Amino acid sequence: MNRLFCMLWGALFVLPVQADLQEMDDQQLAGVNGQGIAFSLEGILLDASESSIFINDITNASGENIPISVHEFYFASTGSNKGSNLQPVNLGRLNNPFKLQFGNGEDLLTLRDDGVWVQTTPNEVAILELKFPERLTGVMGQPCIAGFAAAGTNCSSRLSERLDAGIRFDFQVAAGRTDILNIDIVELIMDGSYLRLWGDETRDQLVGEARINLFAKRIDLMSCIPGSANCASEQEQADRTLSFSNTYANVALGYGKSQPLLFDVTSDGQFVLELPNPVRRNADGSARSVAERNDIATDFYTNAPRTNVVIGNLSSGNRNTLSGGYNYGQNTIKGLGINYLKATSRDL
């Protein structure tokens, strides 16, 4: 498998050369070593504005179907004006690509908020990682949000490599009633995000850790259908919109060395995500000594990535362009750590 990944990796990096890919036999493959592939996406455009996707078989306690329809789904280059002017976008580039790779736990590092690289995954474990273009250190990168220095200037994605995206959900929660949620995002990137997965032999299950970085110039949440009754004019649409300007989130889920993210499925088909207490017990359930707990706690509270959510400006009803509405100003959560978390899906 590693040999095949290396062959694909090499193929990606010779794309600018006008040459055909040649088949390799087993003897040639035997001399190739590698651990993954790197790739960029060019000319990406999705326009499903004229189509509808229906999600059924979601039932309430009475067994009645509660359909969800998806409309106006798009992503394209910035400047789309909420999907009205869609152009292709390039995501990543060969010197700052996406990566799908295998690695040893001791070799995979995470960029902490203070700019320090730390090891978060356990030693001597083979890990599968999906990684977005990385944030930079030691050199000046791109502003993570144009014109908003608080989000940092260490992103590798340029303005031309950012997405405008949108989607509309129609929920029929009761007979004769449809609720709408319309989402539009401007200049979205996810530099530094990753998902890491590996098998935990002691727990006998799939575990992992994730870093989800979201940077957006603006996010608009609207609760009506443009052009419909009471949602026709710009003012009427603004009155039903909640706007987040200059918004970013660094969401840390799991610290592989002592608090891996646990994935499970219950006997009745429900999904479970759990972040166990990092200090209290070993993976096999046995209690730790005081010295062990102190060492683990020191490492966890010093090195585990934290969750930050920053909204540069939150407003409702006006998007800062029309009359009325209310401006809530800046809202911030910084340095959030999770000692224990368990999330379980439920039937409606």
N, C-alpha and C positions, 0 to 999 in steps of 0.2 A: 504493500500500500504506500509506504514512504517513497518508493522508487517512482511510482506513478505520479504522486504529488510533485516530486521534483521535476519530472519531465514536463508537467503542465506549467509549473513555475517558470522553467526555462523558456517554454514556448511563449508565455506572456511577455517576457522581457525582450524577445527578439521580434516582436510584432512590427516595429518600424522597418525591419529588413525585408525586402521583397524576396521571400523564399518559401517553398512549400514545406510543410511538416512531413517528416519521414517516419515510417513505422520502425520501431526498435524491437529487435528480437530479445530473447531471454538473456543471451550472453552479453548484449550491450547494456541491458537494464541492470545487470549484475554489477556493473561498474559505476552506477549512479546512486548517489545518496541525497536525501532531502527530507524535509519535514512538513511541507505545506505548499500552498499556492498564495500568490498575491495578485490582486486584480483591481482594475478601475472600470467604471461604467461610463460609456460615452453615448451621447445622443438619447438619453432616457426621457420618455414622455408617456404619460398615462392620461387619457381623457375618456372617462366613462360618464360624461355629463348627459349623454343621450340614452343611457342604459339604466336599468334598475336591477338590483340584486335583492332577492327576497330570502329571509332567514325564517324558517318555520320550525315546527315541532318544539317550540318553547311554550310550555303550558303553565297555567296558574293552578292554584290548589283545587279548582273545580274541574281540571282537565281540559280547559278551554285553550285553544291555540292563541298565542300572542305574537303575531307576525311582526318582524322588523324589516323594513325596506331601506336599502342603501341607495342614495342618489348622489349625483354631482361629485363623484369621486375623481380626483385629479392629483397629479404632481408633475411639476415642470420647473423651468428656470424662473428665477426671481423676476419681478415686474409683471406678473400675470394678471394683476388687478382682480384678485379673487376668482381666477379661472377663466376670465373673459379673453385673455391674450396668452395662449399657451405656446411656449417655445421649448425645445429640447434642452436638457441640462447634462453636464458632465459631472460625475461624482467620483472624487478621488483622482489621483494621477500616479504615475509609476514610481515617483520618488516619495509619495505619501499615499500608499494604496490601502485598500481593504485587504485583510489577511484571514485565511482559514488554515490553521496550522496545528501541529502537534508540538508539545514542548514538555520538558521536565518542570516540576513544580518550583524547583530552586532557580530556574532560569527565567521565569515569567515575573515581571515586575509591574508595579502599579504606581502611577504618578500621584502623590499625595497633594493636598491643596496648597501646602507650603513649598511645592516644587521639588520635593525629595522623592526619589524612586525607592520603593520598599517592596520586599517580598511578602506576598499575602497567601500564597498557596503552599501546601506541605511539600517536604522534600521527598524525592524518590517516588513520585507519582506521575504517570503519563497523563497529560491533560490536553483536551481538544479545545481550541480557542477560536472564536470568531471575533475579529477585532476591526474596528473602524479606523480611519486615518487618525494618527496619533496627535496629541498636543505636543508642543515643542518646549524644550528647555535650553537655556544657554544662548539662544539667538532670538531675535525679534521675529515673531510670526505674524499672522493675520489677526485683526480684531475679531474676537469670537462673536460679537454683536457690533455692527457698524455704528459708530458714534456713541457707544456706551462702554467707556473704559473699565467700569466696574466688573464686567464679564471677563476681562483679561485680553491679552494680545498674543497668546501663545497657541492659537489654533492654526492648523496647517491648511485648512480649506479656504480658498479664495472666494470672493463674493460671487464669482461666476459658477462656483461649485456648490451653491446652496439652493435649497428647494423652496418653492411655494407649493403648498399642499392643502387639500380641502376635502370634506366629505359631509354628507347630510344623512341623518338617521330619522326615519319616521316610525314612531312607536304607537301601536294601536292597543293601548292599555285597557280600554273599555269600549264597548259597542258604540259606534257613532262618534268616537273621539280619537283624534290623531295628535300626538305630541311630537314636536319637531326639535331637533338639535342640529344646528348648522355650524361647522367648524372650518375656519380658514386660518392658515398659518403662513407667515411671511418670513423668508430668509432663515430656514431651518437647517441646522447642521448638528451632527452628533459626534464630533471629534473626541477621541479618547474613550469612547464606549467599547465595552467588550462583554462577551459571555464565555465563561470557562466551565467545562463539564468534565467530570471524572467519576470513576466508580470507587466507592468506599467499601472495602472488604469487611471491615468490622461491623458497619451498619448494614451491609449487604443491600445497598441501594445506590441510585444515581444521586450525586451531589454536585454542587458548583458554587460559583459566585458571579455576580454581574455588576457592572458599572454602567449606568445609563446617564449620559450627558446630553442634555437638550439645550440648545441655544436658539432663540427666535427673536426676530425684531418685533413681531406682533402676533398675537393670537386673538382671534375674535370668535366668541361663542354667541350665536344668535338663535332665538327661539321662534322664528317664523319663516315662511317661505317667501322669498323675494317675488314681488309682483302679485301676491295674493291679497285678499281683503285685509286692510289694516297693516299691510306690510309692503305697500307699493312705493311710497316716497322714500327718499333718503333719510328724512327725519324719522319716519315710522320704523324703518329698519334699525336706525341708531338707537331708538328708544327701547328696542328689544335685544340690545347687544351688550355683552360684557367683554371688555377689552383688556388684554394684558400687553403692555408695551415693554420692550427691553427685558425679556424674561429668560432666565436660565435655571436649570436644575441639574445638580450632580447627585444622583441617587445611587447609594452604595447598598447592595444586597449581598451580604455574606462576607466573611473573612476566612478563607479556606483553611488556615492553620488551626483555628480554634472554634470558628463559627461558620461552617459551610452552609450554604442554602440547600435545604433538603427537599427533594421532589418525591411525591407519593400519590397513590390513588387508593381510595377506600374501597371496601367490598361492594358498595352500592354505586360505584362509578364517579365519586366526587374527587376533584383534584385538591391536593393539599401542598402548600408551600410553608416551610417552617424554618425559622432562624433560632436554633437552640441557644440556651444560655451558654456563653463561651467559657465560663469558669466552673460551674457547679459540678459537672460529671464528665467522665470520659465517654468516648463514642459507644463503648459496650455497656454503659449504664453504671459502671463502678464509680465510687466516690473518689475524689482527688484529695491529696494531702494539702495541708495549709500552705506549705512551700510551693507545691505545684500550682495551687490557685493563685498565689501571689505573683508567680512568674508569668502565668498566662494573662492575668489581669493587667500587669504592667505592659506586656507586649500588645495586648488588644487595645488598651486605651491610648497607647503611644502611636501605634502604626496603622490600626484599622482605618480605612477611608471613612469619611463622614458624609452625611447627606446635607446638601444646601439647596434651598429654593429661594430665588430672588425675583421679585416682580418689580421692575423699575418704576412702573406706574400702572395702577389698577383703576379703571373707570367703568361706569355703567351708564348707558343711555345717551352717550354723546361722542365717544371715540375721540374726544378732545378737538372735534372739528365743528360740531353743531351745537346749538343752544340746548340748555337743559341738562339733565343727567347729574351725576355726582362723581367727583374725583376722590378716590381713597388714598392717593399718593403711593409711596413705596412700601412694599411689604416684604419682610425678610425672615427666613429661618436658616440659621447657619450652625454648623457643627453638631448636627443631630446624629446621635448614635443609637443603635437598636440593641438592647440587651436580650429581648425575646420577642418573637413574632410568630404567629400561626394564622394562616389564612386558608379557609376552606370554602370551596364552591357549595352552593345550596340550590335545591330546586325551588322554583317560585311557588 
